[in-house]
Amino acid sequence: MPIKILSSAEAYDNNKDPAAKWPTNERMQAERLLPIAKPEFRANFQIDREDVIFTIGSCFARNIEKQLAIEGYEYASRDFDIPAEESDFPTDISSILNKYVVFSVLNELKWALVPGENFPDEAYVEIRNGKYIDPHMNHAVTPSVIERCRNRRRYVHDFMIKAAKADVFIMTLGLAEAWYDAKTGLYLNIMPHRSARDREPDRFQFHVLDYNDILQCLEDIYSLLRTYGNPEIKVLLTVSPVALSATFSGNDVLIANSYSKSVQRAAVEAFVQRHDGVDYFPSYESVTLSDRRRAWRDDQAHASDEIVRYNVLKMMGAYMGGEHGESEARSDNFADAFELVRQANATEKAGNKADAMRLFRKAYDLAPHEGILLLEYANFLFRNNQFADAVRIAKESTANNSGPYSGYYFLAQFARAADQIEEAHAAIRKAREFEPVRPGVLHMHGIISTRMKMYDEADEVFQRLLTLNPSFEPGKIDYLRMAQEAGDNTRAQAFIDQLVIPDAIEIV
């Protein structure tokens, strides 16, 4: 049946809106489509500064959270913490919460909110010699003994309970391809490990979800939130533009990706039409209709920082307009400034550094409080040996919340080059708060601590680096240099000698 029925008068009134016409001429395209697509939308509710925001879904949800952090909003995963034994997680720790399939979101909410609905012990999957995985988590979580798996499940459960306190629920839908566990009757968040498939060949099935599967799942999620949480909860949905990295459907991945996004987009539209207080935010359309050079990273699968920042500013302008009425202008200024940065980088690459500098300064004047842009400018200055100026601009960048985008790491790098070693040490310590296991951050921390003759700190950092990355050769070299400088390389050499590169772990 139709998802919307209008009278002819209502339909013709809608058609009078300029946004109802496809931008077919050059002027309209410049305004609405190129180089960044600017779909019009209406906000049917407002998000207040004091609202508790719960964000969940694919990795695109983490991108939104970074932007909320820049603007100082409270969101649930900002306080997400894990036990010390999980500090070897190989990527951004909040990504352990990624939920790629809509059923995974529903499962987690059931286990957290519904009395008597507990995570079933048989859902853990043994892959080898008493080592298990939780296929309802991120694929980067390492196989472990069953008790550690249960501990992980407990801290994820404690996080998901926060959904009951949320005023705003933001969800990005990821994949329409899903793996099903016939033993538990549950959809998984990730594909089953190969060894698990070999052990129990009839346990797992591959499903391509249809419109009704997704729509019903959204209804169930909404019902849970209102029943066990805030009955007046505001829901904002989008479809992640991040591409399907591989398909098991038998189709070309380009075709499979189109279906995955399209069927979820269709289900979301039907769901939004059914409920007040539920909106769709068109970041998917903005990304996919924009100039690919602006909208995508080099892998052509993940949205660029620029396009994510642009869309969150647009979202804030619409949903937080009472406090951020200037966000609409900010988003346009940001897009214009980032285009200048793109031109500046291309100009520098062509060998014209003077013109590149002029373009960077123009971008800076246009958007002086955008941390991502300031980092680009600081990196340009660093590349051109203007170390003191690079430090100054990088400090402005971190003051404008570029920490989630490695701002403190770059500040440490620039300050070290400028021989501002105390500034570098303070920055690299701060960088570890944002990226506690990134090899480059750990390596630089060790180098800077050595430079300051803080050998105990350097020893701890280098050992941490090499425990997580046993084959990281530059770390071994600098660890031995530090030990020699400190007058005791015996312990360092003994530690390096006992390092064993772990077996590869299947993560796809």
N, C-alpha and C positions, 0 to 999 in steps of 0.2 A: 504494500500500500504506500501511497505518497508520504514523504516525511514532512511536507508542508503543503497546505491548500490555501490559496488566496483568491479573493474575488478579482474580477478583471480590473476593477478600479484600483485596487491595492497593487496589483501587478504592474499596471501602467505607471502608477506613482513611483514605484521602485525603479522603473526603467528610466525615469527622469534624472536620477542621480548620475553625475558625470562618471562615478566609479563603476557604473553599470555598463559602460562602453569600453570595449577593448582598445588599448592605445595603439591605433594603426598609423598615426602620422608622427613625424619627427618630434614635434613639440610635445605631444602627449607621452611619447616614449621617453623623452628626456625627463619629464616630470614624474612618471610613474613606473617605468620599466627598466631603463638603462642609465648607468651601469648597475645600479642596485634597485631591485624591484621593491615597490612600496605599496603593497596591498592595503586598501582601506578596511577598517574593522571598527566595530562599536563595542565599547566596554559597558557591560550591563551591571557592573558592581565596582566598588573601589577597594583598594588594599591600603590599609592604614599603617603608619609607622609601627604601631604597637602590635599589629597582627603577627601571630605565629605562622610561619610559612613552612609547609612540609613539601619537599620536592623529591620526586621519585621517577624512575624510569631508566632509559638508556643513558649512555655517556653524555648525550646532549643535555640531560638534566644537570650533570656536574658543571657543564659550561654555563648554564643559567645561574647556578649557585655562585660561581666565581664572580659573576657580574653583580649579583645581589650583595656579595661581600664587599665589592668595591663601593657600593652605594650605602653600606652600613645597615642593611636590613638583617633581621634575625631569621634564620632558617634552621631547621632541625639538625641537619648534618654538620652544622658549624661546630657543634659541641660533641660530635661523634668521636669517641675515643676507644682504644682497644688495649688489651693487656700487653705487657712488655714482650711476651713471647711471639707476638704477631708483628713485631717491628721489622721483620724481614720481608713484609709484603712488597713486591717489586715495583709498585707504581703508586700513584696518588691514593692514599689510604681510603678516602671517601668512595673511591670507585668499587670497593668491596660491596657497596650497596647497590650497584647497577642492577637493574631489572630489565631484561631485554624483551621479555614476552609479557603480554598483558596478564596472562594467567599467573605469572610469577608474582606480580603485584598483589593480585587477589589472594594467593596462597599466604604470602607474608602477613597481610592484614588479618586473615582468618586466624593464623597461629598467634598473633599478638593480641587481638581484640576479643575474639569470641571465646567465652568460657568453655572449657572442655575440648577446644580445638588445638591440639598440640602437634608439633612437628613429629612425625612418626620415625621411630628409630630405624625402621627398615629402609628409610629413604637414603641413609648413608650407603655409599657403594664402595665395597672393598675392591682395590685394584691390584694390590700385591702385598704379600707377607705382613698382614695386619695393618696395612696403610689404607686409609679411606679418604674419599672425597665427599663433599656435600654438593651435589649437582644443582642445588638451588642457590648457590653463591656464584661469585665471579670465577672465571676459568683460571685466573692467576693465583688463586689460593692453593697453596701446596698441599699434596697428600700428607695426612698425619694419622697418628693413632686416634682411636675412636673418641677418647676423652677430650682431646684437643678439638676435635670436630664439634663435640657437644658444647665446649666452652665458646667456640666461635658462634654457634647457633644462639647461645644465651645473650651475647652482646649485640647481635643483630636483632634479636627479639626485643631487648631493652630499647633499642633505637626505634623499632617499628611501633612500639607502644605510644610514642610521641605523636603519632597520627591522631590519637584520640583527643589531643589538646590543640590540634591545628585549627586556625581560622581560615587558612587558605591552603588548598591542596593543588599543587602544580604537578602535572604528570606528562611525560613525553613518551609516546608509544614508539617502540623500536621495531620489532620483527613480527611477521605473520607466519614465519616458519618456526616450528617448535618440536621438541622431542618429548615423547610421552613415555612415562614409566608404567607399564602394565601391572607391575607388582604392587605399586602403591596407589594407582589411579590418579597420579599427579603429573602435570606438565612440569618439565624441568626448565631451569633458567639457562642452562648451557647444554651442549651436546654431551652424551655420555663418553667417558674415557674409553679408548680402544680396548684396553685390557678388560674393562667391565663388560663390554660388548662380547668379547671372546668368552668370558666366564659364563655369561647368561645371555646367549644369543637371542632368546625369545622375549627377553624382558623389555626391550626398548623399541619404540616405533617412531618414525618420522611423520609428522602431520603438517599439512599446509592449512592454516586456519581460514575459515570463511567469514563472511560479513556477520552472520548471526552469532558465531562463536565470540567474536570480538565485542559486538554490541551487548550481548547478554553478560559478558564479563564486566564491561563498564557499568552496567546496571547493578551488578552484584557488589562491585567496589563502592559505588555511591551509596547503596543501601547500608553496607557495613559502616561507612564513615558517619552516616547520619544516625544510625542506631546506637553505635558504641562510642561515638565521638560527638562532634558539634552538629546538632540538627540544622543549624543555619550555615553550615560550611560553604565557602565559596570555592568553586572548582575551575581551574584553568587548564585546558588540554592543548597539546600540540602533537604533531607527528614529527619524530626526529628525521632530519634530512640525511643523517649519516647512512651511507650506503651499506647494503648487505655485502659483507666481505666475501662470502662464498655461499653457494646454494647446493642443496641435496635433492632438489625437486626434479632434476632431469632437464630443466630449462637452462638457457643461457642466463647467466647471473644478471645481465641487464634487464631481461624480461622478468625474471623472478623478483628483482628489486622493485620494478615498476608495480607489479602486482602487490607486493608486500606493503608498499606505501599507500597505494590507491585504495586497497580494501580497508586499511585502518583509517584512512582519511574519510572514507564514505561512512564507516560505522560511527566515527566521532561526530560527523555532521548530524546523523540521525539522533544520536544521544543528546547533543546540545539542543536540538529542536524540541526535545521532550521535557526539558527541565529549566526552570528559572534558576538563576544563581550558578549556571554552568556556561562557560564561554570557551570558544576556540580562538587561540592566538595564532595568526598565520605566519609564523617563522618558517615553516616548511616551504610555503609558497615564495616567501622572500628569498630564501637561499636558492631554491631550485630554478627560479626564473631570473636570477641575477647573472651578470657577466661571470663566467666560471673563474676568470683570473682574479676576481675580487672575492668570490664567495667560497672558494675551496682551498684547502691546503694542497701541497704538492701531490699527495696521494689521490686527489680527486675523489675522496670518499668522506673526509671529515670537513665540517664547516670551518672557515677561517675565523680567527679571533676577531677580525674586523666585522664580519657579518653577524657574529653572535652579539658583539657589543652593540652594534647598530640596532639589532632587533630588541635587545633588552631595554635600551633607551626608549625605543618606540613603545614597548610594553609599559614602562614606567610613566611615559607621557600620558597614556590612556588610563591605566588602572591606578596610578598614584598621582593623578593630576592635581589633586587638592594641595599636595605638598611639592610636587615636581612639575608644575605647569610649564616650566622651561625645558622639559625633557624632549619635547618635539623638536624645538630648535637645536638642542644639543645633538640629537641624533643626526640631523642634517649637517650640522657643522662637523661632527665627527666623520661622517662619510666623505665630506669634501676634503677635510684635513688628511684623511687616510689616502685619498687619491693623490694628494700632493706628496705624501711619503712614498707612495708607489713610484711616482714619477722621479722623485729624488733618488731612490735606489737605482732605478734604471739609468738615470743620468750619471750617477757615480760609476756604475758598471761600464758605461761608455767612455769613461775617463775624464769627464768634466766635473771636477770636484767643487769648483766655485759655484756653478749653477746649482749643483746638488745642495750645497749649503744654503743658498737663497731659498730653495724650495722647502727645506727643512725648517728654516726660520719662519717662512710664511705659514706652514702647517702649525708650528708652535704658537704663533700669534692667533691663529684661528681656534685652536683647541688647547689652551695652556694647562688644563687640568685633567687631561686624559692620560692616565698612566701608561697605557699600551703605546700610544704615540710617542710619549716622552722616552720610553725605552728604545724605540727605533732611532730617535734622534741621538740619544746617548751612545748607542752602538756605532752610529756613523762617526761621531766625534772620536770614539775609541779607535776605530779602524784607521782614522787619519791622525793618530798620535796626539790628539788634544785631550790628554788624560785628565787634567784638572777640570776642564769643562765637562768631560764625560761624567766625572764624579758628581759635579754640581747638578746636571740634568737628571742623572740617575737618582739622586736624593730627592729631587722634585717628584720623580716618578714614584718612588716608594711612598712619599708623603701623599700621593694620590692613589694609593692602594694597588700598586702593581705587584705586590708580594705573591699573589696566586699565579702570576705570569713570570716567575723567576726574577723579579725585580731586585731582590736582595743579593741573589747570586751574581747578577751582572754588576751591581754596585760594588761587591767585594772584588770582583775581577778588575774593575776600573780603578778602584782605590789602591789595590796592590800595584798596578802599573804606575800609578801616580806617586808611589812610595808613601802613601797614607796608610800605613800598616795597621794602626789601631782602628781606623775607620773600616778597613777591610776585615779585621777580625770581628768587630761588632756586627758587620753586615753578614758575614758568613754564618755566624751563630744564628742570626735571625733567619737566614735562608733555610737552615735545617728545621726550623719550626714548620715551614711550608713544604719542604721536600726532604724528609728525614733519611731517605734511603737512595736518593739519586746519586749515582757514582761520581759525577762531576762535582757535585756539592761536597761530598765527603772528601774527595781528593783535594779540592782547593782548601777545605778546612784543615786538612793535615799539613798542606804546604804552608799556609799562613801561620798555623800554630808553631811550626818549625821555625819560620822566620822570626817569630817573637820569642823563640827559645822556650816555649811552653811544651816541653818534651812529653810530659805525662799525658797532656791533652792530645798531642799529635799521635802518640802511641795508641791511645784508645780509638781515635778516629780512623787511623790506618788499619787497625785490626778489624774494626767494624766494616770498613770498605772491603777488605779482602775476604772476610767471612761471607759477605753477601755476594762478592764478585771474585771468586778465587783465581780467575784467569785474567784479571785486570793488571796487565804488565806495568803500565806507568805507575800504578799504586805501589807495586812491589819495589820498583826502582827508588821512588821517593821515600818509601818507608825505610829502606836500607840506608839511604843518604841521611835521613833524620837520625837513625840509630848511630851511625858513624859520627855524626856531628855531636851527638849526646855522649859519645864515648862508650857505647854499649850496643853492639850490633848482634850479640849472641842470641838474645831473645827474639829479635826481629827475624833473623835467619832461621832460627828453629821453627818459628811460627810459619814462615813462608814455605819451609821444606815440608811441613805436614799438611799443607793445603791439598785438598783433593777436589777436582772439579766434579760437581755432582752429576748424576745421570740426568740426561735431558728429560724434561717433563712435558708431556703432550698438553698443549694448551688450546687446541682447536677442536 
